[in-house]
Amino acid sequence: MKKLINVVLGIAALAMLFICYRSIADQQDFNKEIEQRKVDVKKRLIEIREAENAYKEQHPDVGYCGDWDSLIAWVKDAKLPTIIKQGVLTEEQMEKGLTEAKAAAIVARGNAAEIAANGLQGFRRDTTWVSLIDSLYGEEFNPDELCYIPHSDAVDGEKKKFELIAVWIKTKSDAIIPVMECGAEVETYICGESKQWKRAAANFREIEEDFGNYPGLKIGEAGLNWNNNAGNWE
């Protein structure tokens, strides 16, 4: 009888060890899933930042784009300039007053004697235009997904969009500049059916709000504290 009791106790001890191990492993897996979701959201925000910066560069009078449909439509068709460079200026050429711009202008005029006199036979600066998608993202990129928060469909199957703001502000030095802000609050990507997901999101929000921070992930700042579109995790 005593031997049987010892066996039962041994099995019970092993069962408790397994339960403890499984509980720790499950929590570790859960934490890894949360971190991966953050990584995915940050990646998408960086993609948005690249698109917005390129948009502003080509639309200086407009600034950043505050409308998802317009931004995505532009990304699909936009092209970026790429400069093809051949040859470099020597110190002697620069000492004689040649600059990149002057050298490019001489070559563009096509006067062989002038080109030879300035030693620019192998110098070339040409601008070509390439697809923005190919230049910034690669062929696997889907511009239609740009506005959606990764994993935001984990609960009801419906994707949520990032909140996007684009405005012009007056700085303390009275300069008028365009600024933008794009973010996702924590509940949109740390989400799931279980209480564990809700508790994790609530804890994150509480901590960030206690420090006066944005309760989620975002880039930029649509206010006087503009930050050159930095991410709040950077």
N, C-alpha and C positions, 0 to 999 in steps of 0.2 A: 504493500500500500504506500509506504514511504517513497519507494522508488517511483511509483506511478505519479505521486504528487510532485516529485522533483522534475520528472519529465514534463508534466503539465506546466509547472512554473518556468521551466526552461523555454518551452514553446511560447509561453506568454511573454517572456522577456524578449525573445527574438521578434515577436510580433510588435512589441512596443518600440524596439529599435528600428524595425522597418517603417513603422508609422512615423516615427520622428525623422528618419532619413527622407521619407517621401514628402513630408511636410516641408522640410528645408529645401529639398530639390525643387518642389513645386513653386516655392517662393522665389528661388533663384531664377527659375524659368520665367516666372511672371515679371520679375525685375528686368530680365534680358529683353522681354517683349516690349516693355515700356521704353527702354533705352533705344531699341530698334525703331520704334515708332517716332521717337524724337529725332533720330537720325534722318528718317524719311521726310519728316516735316521740314527740317532744316535744309535738306537738299532741295526740296521744292521751293522754299523761300529764296534760296540762292539763285535758282533758275529764274524766279520772278524778278529778282534784283538785276540780273544780267539783262533781261528783256527790257525792264524799265530804264536802265541806264542807256541802253542802245536807242530806245525810243526818244529819250530826252536829247540825246546827241544829234539825232536827225530832225527833231522838232523843237529847236531852242525857243521858239516863240510860244509854244504850247506847254512845254515842260513835261512832266510825267503824265501818264495816262491813268485816269481814274475809272475807266469802264472796261470790264473784262472782255466783252464782245469785241470792242474796238482794238484792244491790245492783242488779243489772240489772232484776230484777222490780220493785223499788221505783222505779227511774228511769222505767220504762215508765208507771207509774200516778201518780207523785208530782205534786203541785201546789205552787207557790210563791206566797206572798202578795205582792201588788203594791198599793201605796198610791196611790190617785188623789188628787192635790192640786189644790185650787182656792183661790186667795186666799192672802195672806201677812199676818202680823201686823205692824202698824206699830210704830215705836219707842214711840209714846205708849201703845199697848195693852200692850206688854211692860213699860213702866215702871209700869203699873198692876197688874202681877203676872200678866198673862195669859201662859201658855205654850202650846205646841202641844197638849199633853195636855189642859190645862184648856179651851182653846178647842174642841177636838174633843168633849169631854164636854158642854159647853154646847149645841153644835149637835145632838149626839145626843139630848139630852133633848127637843128639838123645841118648846121654849117660845119662841114668836115674840117676846114682850116681852123676855125675857132675852137672846135673840139680838140684837135691835135695840139694847138697852141697852149691849151690849158691842161693837157695830159689827161683828158677824160674819155679816151677811146673805149675803156672797159667799164665806164660808169653808166649805170642805168637805174632809174627810179620810175617805175610804172605802177599805176593804180588799177587793180582789177576789183570786180564786185562779186562776192560770193554769197550764197544763201546764209542768212542769219542762223537758221537751224543747223546747217552743216558746220558753220563756224563756231557756234557756242555750245551746241548740245550733242550732235551726232544723229545718225539716221534712226536710232531707236526712240528718239524723243517724240512724244505726242503732244503737240501744242494745245489740243482740246482739253488736256488734263491739267493745264497750267493753273487754272483757277481753283482746283479742288484740293481739299485738305486730305492727305493720305490717311487711311484708316477711319475716316469720319463716317463711313457707312457700316461700321462694326455692329451697330445696334439695330437700326431699322432698314439697312440696305440703301439708304439715300445719302449721296455724297453732299457734303457741305462745302461752301465756297469760303475762301479766305476773305476777310474784310479788307477792302482796298480803298485807300484815301489818297488823293493827289490834289494839292492846293499850292497857291503862291502865298508867301508870308513876307512880312517886313521884319528884317533883323534889327537888333539894337543899334546898328550903325546905319539904319534907314535903307539898307539895300533890299531890293525885292528879288526873292529867289524862289524857285520851285522846290517843293519837298513832297515826299511820299511816305506812306506807312502801309504795311501789309502784315496782318497777323492772324493767328488762330488761337482762341482761348483753349485752355487745357482740356475741357470737357469734350471738345470736338475730335480729339485724337487719342486721349487716354479715356477710352470708353468701352463698355461691354455690358452684357446682361447681368453679370454677377455683382454682388455688393462689394467685392474686392476691387473692381474697377472704379466704382463710384467713390469708395473710400480713398483710393489712391489719388483720384482727381481732386477730391475735396481737400485732402492734405496738402497737395501741391498749391492749390489756390490760396489756402489759408496762409501758408508760409510766404508766398510772393506778395500777397496783399498786406501782410504784417510789415513788410519792408517797403511798401509803396511801389512795388514793381508790377509790370503787366503780368496778369495771370495766365501766361502761355508763352508762345514763341512768336516773335515778330522781327521784321526788319524796318529800319527807318523810324522817323518821328515827325508826325505832321503838326509841328508846333515850333515854338522858339528854341526848343532843345534839340533841333535837327542834328543828326549825327552821321551824315554822309551815307545813309542807308545801311548802317552797321546792324548786325543781328544782336538781339539782346542776350545772346549766349556768347558773343565774341568779346 
